[in-house]
Amino acid sequence: MPQDQTQESTEKNSTNQRKVASMQITLEEIYAQVFRKEYYGSVSLRFTIQDGIIQGISCNLERSIR
């Protein structure tokens, strides 16, 4: 979706920068757990945003039993 030129971007906001860094660390931890031959399942990483600021991050790993 194109950004309206009149709206200020919050991408460089310090809170967003910390949350993005946290998501990157979380993804690395997830990769270490799921990128194995014996892992069957699904992974979701969800972040909620209010007024352009990331408010929360949640992760769910669901393992399938085979």
C-alpha positions, -999 to 999 in steps of 0.1 A, spaced: 0 0 0 15 34 -10 22 58 18 4 91 17 30 118 14 13 139 41 16 112 68 47 110 89 64 76 89 69 60 123 94 34 109 124 52 125 106 57 159 128 44 187 101 21 201 95 6 167 133 2 162 136 -18 195 106 -39 186 119 -47 151 152 -57 167 133 -79 191 114 -96 163 146 -103 145 161 -120 175 128 -140 180 130 -151 143 165 -164 148 154 -183 179 124 -198 159 147 -208 130 169 -227 154 139 -247 167 120 -254 135 145 -258 107 152 -294 115 141 -325 98 121 -337 127 99 -306 130 64 -307 116 41 -278 123 34 -242 119 48 -210 132 32 -175 135 47 -143 145 22 -115 151 27 -79 160 0 -54 169 3 -17 159 -15 13 172 -11 47 156 19 35 137 38 22 168 43 -15 175 26 -23 207 32 -60 212 47 -91 196 36 -126 200 49 -159 187 32 -193 184 48 -225 175 25 -254 168 40 -288 165 21 -316 146 23 -351 161 31 -377 134 
